[in-house]
Amino acid sequence: MQFELYPEHMRAQLETQIGKQSDEYIKKIPSFSNEYQIWYSEAKAIIRQLIPDRLSDFVKHYERLPNRKIMQWDNYTIEDYLQGLSRGDTVPTKAGLSRMEQQLNILKAARKRLKSSLFDIRQLVAADLFDSELDAARSLAKSGFLRAAGAMTGVVLEKHMTQVCENHQIKVAKKHPTISDLNDILKNAEVIDTARWRATQYLGDIRNLCDHNKAKEPSREQIEELIDGATKLLKTVS
């Protein structure tokens, strides 16, 4: 649309930005009049699905009001533009450009909503997976496999705490951080308080006993504390 409205200006800008490649770039610019309807139908379906409360706003930028008595700048639509309608200098065809920009902004909002929805889905899937792994750890503990239960719970803790760091956009420098590393990072970022930090540090100590200290066996009570503490952290820190 911009190229149709301001061909010389656009051509000059492109020549400044990409030089000799501008002619090739211009050849690839699709015809707005030919391609818009396809784009509009697909975009409308996306908005109806992701942000239905913005659908009427999106549509009104395209469709002409049925009861419009006189064409004005504030009621000019993309439908008018496609039909080549204008009122000379009072309402030129370039009035359609702002309508197109608004439609693009609404579609960008739909993209952000999609990313947010995918994030929510990923969080739910991860939570279900962690719950299943903790249930498996409980079963191992009941069967007497205490070290295995503790090791599995420790992995769940690390995964969840790593996810919490991602949720808060906290950078983790280490490639393979431990529970203690992640615990310190979250405390320094003020995601958790001192009481939670101490409780998690204790859970990390039990996990280390399961993984590293082969001379001393973890007790059933310690493993139960580890699993219960991990379950509580998963439900309260996100």
Secondary structure, 3 states (H helix, E strand, C coil): CHHHHCHHHHHHHHHHHHHHHHHHHHHHCCCHHHHHHHHHHHHHHHHHHHCHHHHHHHHHCCCCCCCCCCCCHHHCCHHHHHCCCCECCCECCCHHHHHHHHHHHHHHHHHHHHHHHHHHHHHHHHHHHHHHHHHHHHHHHHCCCHHHHHHHHHHHHHHHHHHHHHHCCCCCCCCCCCHHHHHHHHHHCCCCCHHHHHHHHHHHHHHHHHHCCCCCCCCHHHHHHHHHHHHHHHHHCC
